[in-house]
Amino acid sequence: MGIEPGDQATIEYTGRLADEEGTVFDTSREQVAADSGLAETQPGREYDPLSVELGAGQLIEGFEEGLMGLEEGDTETITVPPEKGYGERRDGQVIEHDRDEFERQLDGQAAEEGMQIQTENGQIGEVIDVGEDVVRIDFNHELAGETLEFDVEVVSID
């Protein structure tokens, strides 16, 4: 019997962008992480199979839907469009702040492009432009607007 809502499934996976390079953005496989350079950007991370309860909202919608019906030992490539992944990029998620005020909030630290920030409500953004008077921060998820591909192997189903 295949995976159903409420099942605990353990999977090996590799998440890639659906771009020409097949850029790896996440994986449970240590060798894939090493080969793709992902391990260098996440030092100390352990690469183990992922155990999730299906239907509990632990995965993005399209990934979870693609796992339904798979059986132990199955391998599959699941394609997830943006609307079933992290959504489309939205211009309204890019905000501008007065640079002086922003740097005061950072306790005097200088704003820099690429800097990651977290708001009091837990929203994560990236500084994408530092002008003389204005700082622009993008609060879109880094995978927003991307079609994602997950190479999956079902290790076990409980």
C-alpha positions, 0 to 999 in steps of 0.5 A: 500500500502506498503512502497515505495521509497520517503515514510516517515516511522516511525518504532520501531526497535531493532538491534541485532547481529546474534550471539548466544546471539542475542547481542543488538547493537541499539534500539528505545525501552527503555525497550529493552535498559534497559534489554540489558544493552544498556541504561547504555552505552548510558546515556541520550539517548532518545528512540523514534520511528525512522522516515526516508525517504526511498531511501534517504540513511539514512539507511544501504542498507539491512535494507532499502531493508527489509522495502520496501513493509511493511505496517503500523502495520507490524512486521518483522525481517530483516536480513542484511548480511555484504555486505549490512550492514557495509561491511566486515572487511578489514585488510587495515583499520588497520593502524600503527603509530609511538607511539611518533608521535601519542601521540604528535598528542594527545597533550601528552596524552598517547595512550591506548587500546580502545581509540576512535579517529577521523581523520580530515576527520571525520573517527573514529578509535579505538586503538587496540594495544599499543606497545613500538614503534607502535600504531595500530588503527582499522578504520573498522566500529564496525559492519563490518563483522557482519550479523545484524538482525532488529526486526521492527514494522512499526508505520506509513507511510506518 
